[in-house]
Amino acid sequence: MKKFLVSIGVALMSTGSAMAESAAPTAAAGGASIAELLPTLGLMVVMIAVFYFLLIRPQKKKDKQVKDMLAALKNGDRVCTIGGIYGTISNIRDDTITPSVGPQKVPMMFARWAIRSVEDAPLENDSEPLV
């Protein structure tokens, strides 16, 4: 997706520079009129709108979802950290969370921002090993 946007940007830039080169003799002769600048200005507005709707807006939406998820954490939630550690939250303070990890319920302390997701699935390996 990013390669596509970059290629569009390069194509638009080359089109704009070609238009500027063709308008250069006119500018030297008597100045560029507004009518000659409108296509370039319109192209810039379209480019900004495309970047907003394809890049900026979805990222803001994702950031809001993550912020809401972190604000809704509570004791007993099963979480996964950005390091891949799964645990059940046993204590929450302002910016720190203490999940209990493993069958021995070992407490580990993490920053709130280090929580990647809240897992909906129950524990699968609570039973004793079958060996």
BAFI-3210 file (N, C-alpha, C; in Angstrom, 3 decimals, decimal comma, padded with zeros to 6 digits):
// residues 131
n [1|2|3|4|5|6|7|8|9|10|11|12|13|14|15|16|17|18|19|20|21|22|23|24|25|26|27|28|29|30|31|32|33|34|35|36|37|38|39|40|41|42|43|44|45|46|47|48|49|50|51|52|53|54|55|56|57|58|59|60|61|62|63|64|65|66|67|68|69|70|71|72|73|74|75|76|77|78|79|80|81|82|83|84|85|86|87|88|89|90|91|92|93|94|95|96|97|98|99|100|101|102|103|104|105|106|107|108|109|110|111|112|113|114|115|116|117|118|119|120|121|122|123|124|125|126|127|128|129|130|131]
n.u [000,826|001,945|003,973|002,480|001,287|003,572|004,473|002,374|002,688|005,233|004,637|002,779|004,373|006,256|004,584|003,725|006,185|006,735|004,653|005,348|007,728|006,804|005,322|007,187|008,335|006,110|005,805|008,080|007,610|005,199|004,144|002,514|-000,801|-003,744|-005,379|-003,625|-002,358|-004,290|-004,769|-002,467|-002,671|-005,116|-004,370|-002,558|-004,295|-005,938|-004,008|-003,293|-005,748|-006,012|-003,814|-004,648|-007,074|-006,211|-003,961|-003,575|-006,111|-006,989|-004,913|-005,284|-007,754|-007,086|-005,273|-007,042|-008,652|-006,779|-006,121|-008,614|-008,856|-006,713|-007,527|-009,724|-008,838|-008,940|-008,813|-008,244|-008,461|-007,261|-004,240|-001,966|001,386|003,554|005,869|005,148|004,320|001,956|-000,590|-002,572|-004,223|-003,457|-003,095|-003,560|-002,173|-001,599|000,111|001,175|000,974|000,326|000,600|-000,198|001,769|002,084|001,883|002,617|001,782|003,411|004,184|004,594|005,790|004,606|004,618|001,710|001,366|002,653|000,985|-000,380|-002,771|-006,072|-007,009|-009,601|-010,004|-010,165|-007,842|-005,730|-003,872|-004,144|-004,376|-002,667|000,527|000,568|002,550]
n.v [-001,183|001,243|001,482|001,857|004,352|005,940|005,686|006,964|009,523|010,192|010,158|012,237|014,361|014,477|015,135|017,624|019,025|018,959|020,494|022,904|023,463|023,820|026,068|027,954|029,628|031,258|032,518|034,061|035,744|037,192|036,655|034,212|033,194|032,876|030,874|029,074|028,015|026,664|023,816|022,594|023,379|022,152|019,477|019,217|019,548|017,298|015,300|015,727|015,152|012,423|011,312|011,955|010,458|007,833|007,352|009,013|009,264|006,480|005,697|007,375|006,402|003,775|004,346|005,483|003,268|001,609|003,217|003,291|000,556|000,185|001,852|000,489|-001,747|-004,271|-005,964|-009,458|-009,688|-011,349|-010,882|-009,957|-009,094|-006,681|-008,021|-010,621|-012,075|-013,835|-013,304|-013,007|-010,239|-009,037|-006,856|-003,363|-000,234|003,315|003,796|001,311|-002,253|-005,373|-008,472|-011,929|-014,678|-017,796|-021,236|-021,069|-018,636|-016,268|-012,998|-010,213|-007,010|-004,486|-001,689|000,212|000,840|-001,249|-003,343|-005,326|-006,585|-007,615|-010,762|-012,902|-015,602|-018,451|-019,824|-022,338|-024,204|-025,017|-027,447|-030,386|-031,542|-034,017|-035,912]
n.w [000,000|000,831|-001,042|-003,324|-002,785|-002,670|-005,303|-006,622|-005,574|-006,620|-009,360|-009,463|-008,641|-010,728|-012,810|-011,952|-011,969|-014,689|-015,624|-014,482|-015,798|-018,389|-018,016|-017,432|-019,538|-020,012|-017,580|-017,500|-019,577|-019,035|-016,537|-014,502|-014,850|-012,803|-013,705|-014,873|-012,683|-011,246|-011,897|-010,782|-008,108|-007,476|-007,783|-005,670|-003,476|-003,785|-003,390|-000,687|000,528|-000,124|001,272|003,871|004,207|003,717|005,307|007,726|009,073|009,534|011,287|013,500|014,341|015,096|017,183|019,021|019,642|020,926|023,124|024,439|025,051|026,834|028,888|029,822|031,158|033,706|036,914|036,679|033,944|031,051|029,511|026,839|026,459|024,803|024,499|024,232|026,436|028,274|030,657|033,700|034,925|038,099|039,683|039,468|039,008|038,700|036,243|035,995|035,661|037,103|036,094|036,747|036,016|034,370|035,710|038,394|039,137|039,000|039,845|037,693|036,772|034,650|032,398|031,653|028,923|027,718|027,262|024,816|023,948|025,006|025,877|024,808|024,906|027,085|029,530|028,242|029,046|031,724|032,944|034,276|033,005|030,359|030,258]
ca.u [000,000|002,806|004,668|001,511|001,152|004,816|004,506|001,424|003,323|006,294|003,990|002,185|005,458|006,835|003,591|003,779|007,408|006,591|003,766|006,092|008,691|006,091|004,807|008,308|008,427|004,978|006,060|009,110|007,058|004,226|003,632|001,564|-002,156|-004,352|-005,941|-002,558|-001,973|-005,388|-004,578|-001,430|-003,243|-006,115|-003,628|-002,028|-005,422|-006,319|-002,958|-003,430|-006,960|-005,718|-002,969|-005,432|-008,035|-005,563|-002,902|-003,724|-007,383|-006,985|-003,988|-005,952|-008,803|-006,406|-004,754|-008,178|-009,046|-005,761|-006,284|-009,825|-008,566|-005,849|-008,304|-010,742|-008,246|-009,390|-008,286|-008,827|-008,351|-006,126|-003,606|-000,710|002,247|004,238|006,951|004,583|004,050|000,531|-000,833|-003,851|-003,969|-003,768|-003,022|-003,439|-001,934|-001,742|000,720|001,774|000,067|001,006|-000,072|000,323|002,183|002,444|001,121|002,963|001,225|004,523|003,818|005,540|005,302|004,746|003,984|000,388|001,493|003,268|-000,060|-000,752|-004,176|-006,803|-007,386|-010,943|-009,974|-009,755|-006,564|-005,792|-002,893|-004,282|-004,314|-001,326|001,076|000,168|003,749]
ca.v [000,000|002,411|001,595|002,412|005,774|006,594|005,778|008,016|010,795|010,449|010,486|013,560|015,343|014,636|015,866|019,019|019,668|019,131|021,636|024,094|023,740|024,346|027,394|028,857|030,710|032,152|033,326|035,032|036,702|038,126|036,196|033,106|033,570|031,984|029,727|028,112|027,424|025,887|022,363|022,205|023,545|021,092|018,227|019,221|019,338|015,885|014,508|015,871|014,420|010,994|010,959|012,023|009,364|006,519|007,175|009,707|008,933|005,133|005,620|008,008|005,479|002,683|004,884|005,662|001,938|001,151|004,032|002,811|-000,777|000,334|002,480|-000,446|-002,919|-004,494|-007,190|-010,683|-009,740|-012,095|-009,949|-010,296|-007,924|-006,497|-009,007|-011,954|-012,745|-013,903|-013,365|-012,530|-009,047|-009,199|-005,561|-002,228|001,084|004,378|003,462|-000,023|-003,382|-006,573|-009,726|-013,185|-015,420|-019,200|-022,028|-020,657|-017,283|-015,371|-011,615|-009,420|-005,638|-003,899|-000,392|000,030|000,906|-002,483|-004,341|-005,316|-006,932|-008,365|-012,033|-013,366|-017,056|-018,889|-020,527|-023,664|-025,104|-025,041|-028,806|-030,914|-032,109|-035,380|-036,727]
ca.w [000,000|000,900|-002,320|-004,252|-002,492|-003,062|-006,763|-007,006|-005,233|-007,597|-010,625|-009,343|-008,579|-012,062|-013,603|-011,500|-012,450|-016,135|-015,820|-014,095|-016,863|-019,552|-017,668|-017,182|-020,527|-019,832|-016,399|-017,835|-020,528|-018,484|-015,258|-014,577|-014,457|-011,819|-014,423|-015,106|-011,398|-010,663|-011,940|-009,823|-006,777|-007,320|-007,609|-004,302|-002,557|-003,914|-002,760|000,759|000,922|-000,219|002,409|005,105|004,322|003,654|006,294|009,002|009,727|010,109|012,419|014,636|014,793|015,791|018,441|019,931|020,106|021,884|024,337|025,114|025,575|028,003|029,960|030,288|031,823|035,075|037,524|036,154|032,479|030,496|028,589|026,169|026,409|023,524|024,476|024,021|027,712|028,615|032,087|034,196|035,730|039,515|040,347|038,559|039,592|037,694|034,954|036,056|035,745|037,577|035,749|037,272|034,835|034,525|036,676|039,754|039,301|039,292|039,501|036,908|036,676|033,323|032,156|031,028|027,468|027,229|027,017|023,397|023,722|026,020|025,262|025,153|025,074|028,419|029,609|027,640|029,645|033,182|033,447|034,472|031,766|030,047|030,101]
c.u [000,873|003,568|003,757|001,385|002,406|004,881|003,532|002,038|004,409|005,688|003,398|003,254|006,054|005,875|003,621|005,021|007,347|005,697|004,495|007,088|007,998|005,561|005,927|008,429|007,291|005,226|007,094|008,540|006,110|003,652|002,578|000,193|-002,693|-004,891|-004,884|-002,150|-003,051|-005,194|-003,529|-001,964|-004,285|-005,463|-003,066|-003,140|-005,863|-005,287|-003,054|-004,653|-006,718|-004,865|-003,747|-006,324|-007,396|-004,525|-003,227|-004,984|-007,422|-006,045|-004,597|-007,026|-008,187|-005,866|-005,864|-008,632|-008,065|-005,903|-007,506|-009,591|-007,716|-006,591|-009,307|-010,154|-008,729|-008,770|-009,015|-008,786|-007,113|-005,530|-002,359|000,106|002,891|005,428|006,453|004,320|002,558|000,388|-002,204|-003,584|-004,393|-003,739|-002,847|-003,206|-002,032|-001,202|001,384|000,696|000,880|000,196|000,597|000,562|002,516|001,624|001,433|002,451|002,305|004,125|004,955|004,947|005,611|004,148|002,663|000,488|002,084|002,246|-000,504|-002,237|-004,753|-007,332|-008,776|-010,962|-009,560|-008,406|-006,703|-004,902|-002,952|-004,165|-002,863|-000,815|000,705|001,360|003,796]
c.v [001,251|002,606|002,231|003,918|006,542|006,740|006,841|009,384|011,166|010,851|011,893|014,639|015,572|015,387|017,345|019,724|019,892|020,333|022,935|024,476|024,334|025,746|028,410|029,949|031,721|033,082|034,398|036,131|037,685|037,689|035,128|033,588|032,526|030,734|028,669|027,392|026,535|024,372|021,862|022,306|022,459|019,744|018,119|018,945|017,873|014,996|014,553|015,097|012,914|010,555|010,989|010,800|007,987|006,301|007,767|009,275|007,511|005,000|006,264|007,092|004,325|003,149|005,057|004,308|001,412|001,914|003,569|001,433|-000,677|000,963|001,507|-001,689|-003,021|-005,785|-008,406|-010,787|-010,543|-011,224|-010,555|-009,015|-007,802|-007,439|-010,423|-012,726|-012,662|-014,002|-012,842|-011,374|-009,299|-007,873|-004,470|-000,978|002,107|003,962|002,105|-001,084|-004,581|-007,795|-010,906|-014,095|-016,861|-019,921|-021,657|-019,252|-016,282|-013,948|-010,923|-008,031|-005,086|-002,499|-000,648|000,018|-000,362|-003,594|-004,217|-005,588|-007,626|-009,610|-012,445|-014,856|-017,413|-019,589|-021,925|-024,656|-025,082|-026,445|-029,259|-031,510|-033,574|-036,340|-037,854]
c.w [000,000|-000,412|-003,365|-004,057|-002,895|-004,574|-007,263|-006,742|-006,223|-008,937|-010,585|-009,320|-009,959|-012,981|-013,244|-011,984|-013,947|-016,433|-015,493|-015,184|-018,087|-019,280|-017,481|-018,240|-020,377|-018,653|-016,698|-018,731|-019,853|-017,155|-015,449|-014,130|-013,482|-012,501|-014,700|-013,821|-010,786|-010,768|-010,928|-008,403|-006,496|-007,080|-006,191|-003,278|-002,592|-003,224|-001,237|001,253|000,889|000,957|003,718|005,253|004,289|004,745|007,663|009,739|010,287|011,309|013,663|015,213|015,583|017,140|019,468|020,492|021,150|023,201|025,131|025,748|026,841|029,180|030,571|030,974|033,262|035,604|036,963|034,638|032,081|029,388|027,959|026,092|025,036|023,401|024,297|025,290|028,004|030,117|032,426|035,152|037,172|040,265|039,296|039,394|038,471|036,331|034,955|036,243|036,194|037,182|036,437|036,080|035,209|035,570|038,123|040,076|039,727|038,904|038,736|036,755|035,284|033,319|031,433|029,506|026,878|026,990|025,564|023,213|024,950|025,331|025,741|025,465|026,501|028,365|029,051|028,371|031,174|033,766|033,606|033,170|031,593|029,932|031,084]
res [m|k|k|f|l|v|s|i|g|v|a|l|m|s|t|g|s|a|m|a|e|s|a|a|p|t|a|a|a|g|g|a|s|i|a|e|l|l|p|t|l|g|l|m|v|v|m|i|a|v|f|y|f|l|l|i|r|p|q|k|k|k|d|k|q|v|k|d|m|l|a|a|l|k|n|g|d|r|v|c|t|i|g|g|i|y|g|t|i|s|n|i|r|d|d|t|i|t|p|s|v|g|p|q|k|v|p|m|m|f|a|r|w|a|i|r|s|v|e|d|a|p|l|e|n|d|s|e|p|l|v]
***
